[in-house]
Amino acid sequence: MLTIVRREPRILGYDRSRWSLEGLQQVVEWLSGLSVSGVWRLLRRLGIHYKQARSYIHSPDPDYEAKLARIQDYIRLAKAKPEKYVVLFQDELTYYRQPSEAKAYEAVGKAQPQARRSPHKNSQRRIAAAMEIFTGKVVYMQKSRIGVDELVAFYEKVVEAFPDRTIYMVQDNWPVHFHADVLAALEPQTFEWPLRVPWNWPKEPSSRARHLNLPIRLVMLPTYASWANPIEKLWRWLKQDVLHLHAYAEKWTKLWQRVDEFLDKYAEGSADLLRYVGLTTNSALYGPALSHVGPPPLLPD
C-alpha cells in the first residue's frame, strides 16, 4: 500500500495530483468493498497517515553515485588509519539580525507567538564550520562575510585542530571553495570531476595568494544533494535552539555570542551531536543511496 500511495495517481489511472481516500478506493481493487471511512481506518492500521509534504530536489549530477561512493572510501580510509587521515564535513551558514519565525506555544485562539524585530537594517553574519565524522568535533569561524581570505584562514584553523594528518574536506560546490587563491593555500589537488567555477574567474592564483601547502584535500559532494552533508543538521539544531524567535534583534553582538556558545559545546566532540546528525552508523552513511553499488577499493596509502 505504501508503494501505491507514493506513486503519482495519474500513472495508476486516477486523474489527480494527490491521492484521496476515494481515489484509493477506486484504483485498489481489494479496497472497493470498504467504505471511505473503512479505507481511512485501514491506512491508520498500516501506519499510513495524511502528512505535509516537504520540498525535495533530486540531484541532477551524472556522477551522483560515484561521488558518494568516493566519500565512503575516504571514510573507510580514515577509520582504518585515524592517526594519518581525518574526514570532515564542511559548510557555510548565513544568519540574520531579525529573528526567523517558527512555531512556539501560545494561547488557543487568534494570539500568535511574537517574533520581536528591530528597526535596524537586517544585518547578516556568516559561519564556516567543519565537523569530524567519528567524534563530532566542530571547528568553526564566524565573520561578517566569508570570502577567499576568510576561507583560507578557516582552513588554517582546521589544520591546527587536526595536526599531523591529511584532512579530507567534504563540501558542496560553492565556487569560492575552488577559487584559485584558495587552492593555492592547499597542497596540490587532484580532482576526479570538473570544477564548477565562473568562466571569468582567474585560472591562476593572484599575487595576494598565500602558498601554505595546507594538508587538506577537497572532496566534492554531488550537486543539489545537501542531504548528503550531515553538518546541515547542525545548522538545523542551531536554528531551533538559538535563531528561531530569538530576542536579540536589538542586541546584535549578543546574538553572535549565543551562536558561539552553542557551537563551542562541540569543540571537543559530542556523541549527542553525532546521534542528531545521523553519524552513529557512519560506516554506512550513504547506504540506501548506494545499496546497488559495490564498494570502491580502499584508496592507497
C-alpha positions, -999 to +999 in steps of 0.1 A: +000+000+000+028+024+008+042+017-027+009+028-042+004+060-022+040+071-031+033+068-068+018+095-089-020+088-090-023+095-128+001+066-135-025+043-120-055+059-137-066+084-110-067+118-126-055+139-096-021+152-084-026+136-050-043+105-037-077+108-019-094+081+001-120+079-027-092+076-053-076+047-035-110+030-031-115+033-069-080+022-080-071-005-055-094-035-063-093-050-028-104-017-012-135-014-033-156-033-007-147-008+020-164+025+028-143+057+027-141+056+065-131+020+063-102+029+039-091+056+064-091+031+093-071+006+072-045+031+064-042+041+100-036+004+110-010+002+083+008+033+097+000+054+067-011+090+076-020+121+056+011+143+061+025+176+050+049+173+021+085+186+021+104+201-008+129+178-025+152+182-055+167+150-069+204+157-077+209+160-114+246+152-110+255+125-135+283+114-111+260+113-081+266+077-070+303+078-078+308+109-056+290+093-027+309+061-031+342+080-031+333+098+001+326+064+016+360+053+005+377+082+024+356+074+055+369+038+054+405+051+050+402+074+080+386+047+101+414+023+092+442+048+098+429+075+122+465+086+130+471+096+094+437+107+080+406+125+091+373+132+073+354+165+079+321+176+066+322+214+059+296+240+051+287+277+055+256+293+070+242+328+069+220+341+098+204+374+104+197+401+130+159+397+126+146+365+142+132+338+120+096+329+126+088+294+140+062+276+160+060+283+197+034+278+225+007+304+228-030+306+239-056+290+218-073+315+195-060+343+174-030+351+195+003+342+179+039+339+192+058+371+186+090+374+166+103+407+180+120+426+152+143+456+152+140+488+131+177+484+123+189+470+090+186+432+088+224+426+091+238+392+084+265+370+098+284+341+081+297+309+097+321+284+082+323+252+101+336+216+097+326+185+117+347+154+121+328+123+112+338+099+141+338+123+171+315+151+162+343+176+169+334+210+153+358+237+142+342+270+131+347+306+124+321+334+121+326+367+103+306+394+087+315+377+054+332+346+042+353+351+011+386+338-002+408+352+026+384+342+054+381+306+040+419+302+039+421+315+075+394+290+084+414+262+068+444+272+088+423+269+120+411+234+109+447+222+103+456+235+138+428+214+153+439+182+134+477+184+133+499+158+115+471+144+095+458+146+059+423+162+061+396+151+036+373+181+035+339+171+021+320+201+009+294+214-016+301+230-049+301+267-038+326+282-063+347+300-037+357+266-024+376+262-057+389+297-063+425+297-075+437+316-044+420+291-021+435+262-039+470+279-038+468+277+000+464+239-001+486+210-010+483+202-048+448+189-056+437+162-079+400+164-088+382+134-103+354+156-116+353+190-133+353+221-111+322+244-112+335+279-111+325+311-131+341+311-166+356+346-160+374+337-128+413+335-130+428+301-136+460+310-118+465+324-083+468+361-078+497+379-062+477+380-030+475+342-028+492+325+002+510+293-007+507+274+026+506+238+014+479+230+040+473+192+042+437+194+030+422+175+001+389+188-011+362+163-018+331+173-038+296+164-028+271+158-057+253+189-068+219+197-052+224+170-026+225+189+007+210+159+024+244+141+019+262+167+041+254+158+078+266+192+090+234+206+075+216+191+106+239+211+129+226+242+112+190+230+119+198+224+155+214+259+158+183+275+143+160+255+166+179+263+198+192+298+191+180+316+159+142+309+157+123+336+176+155+349+193+152+380+215+184+397+203+173+419+173+183+449+194+214+432+207+231+420+176+265+413+191+248+393+219+233+370+192+269+364+179+278+353+214+249+330+217+259+314+184+295+310+197+282+294+229+261+269+210+290+258+187+316+258+214+298+230+231+310+207+203+347+219+202+359+186+217+333+163+200+299+151+211+281+118+210+248+137+212+257+157+180+267+125+162+233+110+170+214+142+160+231+144+126+228+106+119+265+096+121+263+069+148+264+044+119+288+064+098+303+033+080+271+031+060+264+068+057+250+066+022+239+030+024+204+035+010+217+056-019+244+031-028+228-002-019+232-015-055+267-001-060+297-022-050+322-006-026+352+010-043+386-003-034+403+013-004+425+042-015+462+036-015+483+048+014 
